[in-house]
Every structure is written in C-alpha cells, then in structure tokens.
C-alpha cells in the first residue's frame, strides 16, 4: 500500500505498545481507523493521543477471542466507513515461564483464543471486504518466536508458529486469487512494552511468579531492545513497500538468520548463549 491517506484500517490491541504506536502513526498519515482493545481505559488513552482528532475513527471494546464480537465489529466498520482497506491483527498475550509438563489446558485455551483465533477471526471477517478494494492488506503479528521455539514458552510459541503458517498459506492463496491483496507476516523481536509485567501467570505458577520482584522483571525486560515507536515505523514501512515478511528489530533478524543457517543446532546455540537456566521450572516428581 503506497499511502494511507483516507484508507480505512482496523487495528486490534491498541491500548499500549506496538498497537498504540501504529494507531498514532497511521492517524498522522491520514488513515481512518477502526480501533480495538480489551481495556476501555487504555483504548481511550490511545484515542486521546491521536494527532489528527478531526479524522473520523471508530473504537470498540471487546475480546478478540469472541468471534461474534469480532464479526459485529467488522460490520460496524463497514457500516461506518463503507470500505475496509487493511487490517492489522496485533492483539496478543503471553504466559509466565512454564514447562510443557506443568502447562494447563486452560492456559493453552486462553492464549490460543486471543493470539491465534483472534487473528483468524480478524482475517476472515475483513478479507471479503478488503478483496473488493483496488489494493489492500492483512497484517498479522506473529513473533520471532514464530520462527524459533524457546524453552518454557511452548504455548506462546505454538500460537505464533500457527500465525506464521496461517499467514504463509493465505499469502499463497492471495497470489492466486487476488494479487492486489498483500499478506504481511510480522515478526517482532524484543519490544519495550509491559508484556513481562502484564503476562498472565500460568496455572500452578502463582507462588514462583510472586517471587519475581521489580528487579527480576527489569532483568527480563533488558532483552526488549526495540521501542514500540520504532517497531511501528518498521511495520508501516514494510506495508508500504509490500514486504510479505517483516522482521522487527536486530534481534529478530539475527535469530532468523541463526535458524535458517543452523536449523538443527540453533537449540544448543541459544541455550549456550542465554539465561534460560534462570527461568527453569522445577518439575513435580
């Protein structure tokens, strides 16, 4: 998409982080936005930050894991603006560090509902309308952990790998059915957001996570090296240049190269050069 002026773009998860920065920057570029977040206060804070308050926008509070709510949102957007040119399925959540052995099915269902199904609902709800435009796009936010697995984050990685697979399949379909529609698979590395502090504590992990004080969380967040504003710039630039695979941050690019160069050995390399041992969960005997 060469420019965003007067385009209608849906963005989920705009209450903070990348979503908020995307909303601010796309509004500054003249786009008409349909905005979502689960938190009403955070959503309103983002709206108050939009530099062009005179540009029409629509906002709605709902859980992206709710299929009916998402489809109602898509109908509201079409009724309000009469078109949809692109959607960015950004909403996502994380769990605290937990081994596969102790990972509950309830937590698996919860994270899949938001990270994976929320992306599917957004893509399917808006795709028919977007295909009617002269140009359009769907941008789904995966992660660098949709490129490489990481210990004690199996549920999160599984959702992000699933998003990547969905993106790549849909991308091929659009090459056949609608070449004017671009599918962007977005893979951020460490982004300076509150994801470590805001992540849900996995069932059975309350006691361990309660022992993590602010200093420990700060140590985790040192890995988050790219600002949300910089991430948004990279994503917007990638959409404008029609890049179908957008790596966000130097750490994402480095990890991507590592996996492609050493598809079997990268596990040992990551273990040797990381602090994963600090996140080890003691197994039940």
Long-range contacts (C-beta under 8 A, 24 or more apart in sequence): 1-85, 1-86, 1-135, 1-136, 1-137, 1-182, 1-239, 1-240, 1-242, 2-135, 2-240, 3-29, 3-30, 3-240, 4-29, 4-30, 4-31, 4-236, 5-29, 5-30, 5-31, 6-30, 6-31, 6-32, 7-31, 7-32, 7-85, 7-86, 8-32, 8-33, 8-34, 8-77, 8-81, 8-83, 8-84, 8-85, 8-86, 9-33, 9-34, 9-84, 9-85, 9-86, 9-87, 9-88, 10-34, 10-35, 10-36, 10-73, 10-74, 10-77, 10-84, 10-86, 10-87, 10-88, 10-122, 10-126, 11-35, 11-36, 11-87, 11-88, 11-90, 12-36, 12-37, 12-64, 12-88, 12-89, 12-90, 12-91, 12-118, 12-122, 13-37, 13-38, 13-64, 13-90, 13-91, 13-92, 14-43, 14-46, 14-90, 15-39, 15-42, 15-43, 15-45, 15-46, 16-42, 16-46, 16-193, 16-194, 16-228, 17-191, 17-193, 17-194, 17-195, 17-228, 18-90, 18-141, 18-188, 18-191, 18-193, 18-228, 18-231, 18-232, 18-235, 19-46, 19-88, 19-90, 19-91, 20-46, 20-49, 20-228, 21-228, 21-229, 21-231, 21-232, 22-88, 22-90, 22-232, 22-235, 22-236, 23-49, 23-50, 24-49, 24-50, 24-51, 24-232, 25-229, 25-232, 25-233, 25-236, 26-236, 27-51, 27-52, 27-55, 27-57, 28-52, 29-236, 30-55, 31-55, 32-56, 32-57, 32-81, 33-57, 33-58, 34-58, 34-59, 34-60, 34-73, 34-76, 34-77, 34-80, 34-81, 34-84, 35-59, 35-60, 36-60, 36-61, 36-62, 36-64, 36-73, 36-91, 37-61, 37-91, 38-62, 38-63, 38-64, 38-91, 56-80, 56-81, 63-113, 63-114, 64-89, 64-91, 64-114, 64-117, 64-118, 64-119, 64-121, 64-122, 65-113, 65-114, 65-117, 65-118, 67-117, 67-121, 70-118, 70-121, 70-122, 70-125, 71-121, 71-125, 73-125, 74-125, 74-126, 74-129, 77-126, 78-129, 83-129, 83-132, 83-133, 84-126, 84-129, 84-130, 84-133, 84-136, 85-130, 85-133, 85-135, 85-136, 85-137, 86-130, 86-136, 86-137, 86-138, 86-139, 86-239, 87-122, 87-123, 87-126, 87-130, 87-137, 87-138, 87-139, 88-139, 88-140, 88-141, 88-235, 89-118, 89-119, 89-122, 89-123, 89-138, 89-139, 89-140, 89-141, 90-141, 91-118, 92-118, 92-141, 92-143, 92-159, 93-198, 93-199, 93-200, 94-153, 94-156, 94-195, 94-196, 94-198, 94-199, 94-200, 95-153, 95-155, 95-156, 95-199, 95-200, 95-201, 95-202, 96-199, 96-200, 96-201, 96-202, 96-205, 96-208, 96-209, 97-152, 97-153, 97-205, 97-279, 97-281, 98-152, 98-155, 98-202, 98-204, 98-205, 98-281, 99-152, 99-154, 99-281, 99-283, 100-154, 101-283, 101-284, 102-202, 102-204, 102-205, 102-281, 102-283, 102-284, 103-154, 103-155, 103-202, 104-202, 104-203, 104-204, 106-203, 107-155, 107-200, 107-202, 107-203, 108-155, 110-200, 111-155, 111-156, 111-159, 111-200, 112-155, 112-158, 112-159, 115-156, 115-159, 115-160, 115-163, 116-159, 116-162, 116-163, 116-166, 119-163, 119-166, 120-166, 123-166, 123-170, 127-181, 130-181, 131-177, 131-178, 131-181, 133-180, 134-180, 135-180, 135-181, 135-182, 136-180, 136-181, 136-182, 137-181, 137-182, 137-183, 137-184, 137-239, 138-170, 138-181, 138-182, 138-183, 138-184, 139-183, 139-184, 139-186, 139-235, 139-239, 139-246, 140-166, 140-167, 140-183, 140-184, 140-185, 140-186, 141-186, 141-188, 142-167, 142-185, 142-186, 142-187, 143-187, 143-188, 144-187, 144-188, 144-189, 144-247, 144-249, 144-251, 144-252, 144-255, 144-256, 146-185, 146-187, 147-187, 147-252, 147-255, 147-256, 147-259, 148-255, 148-258, 148-259, 148-266, 148-270, 149-267, 150-270, 150-276, 151-271, 151-276, 151-279, 152-276, 152-279, 152-280, 152-281, 171-244, 182-239, 182-242, 182-244, 183-244, 184-235, 184-238, 184-239, 184-243, 184-244, 184-245, 184-246, 185-244, 185-245, 185-246, 186-235, 186-238, 186-246, 186-248, 187-245, 187-246, 187-247, 187-248, 187-252, 187-256, 188-226, 188-231, 188-248, 188-249, 188-252, 189-225, 189-226, 189-247, 189-248, 189-249, 189-250, 189-251, 189-252, 189-253, 189-255, 190-223, 190-224, 190-225, 190-226, 190-249, 190-251, 191-224, 191-226, 191-227, 191-228, 191-231, 191-248, 191-249, 192-221, 192-224, 192-225, 192-226, 192-227, 192-228, 193-224, 193-228, 195-224, 196-220, 196-221, 196-224, 205-281, 208-281, 223-251, 225-249, 225-250, 225-251, 226-250, 226-251
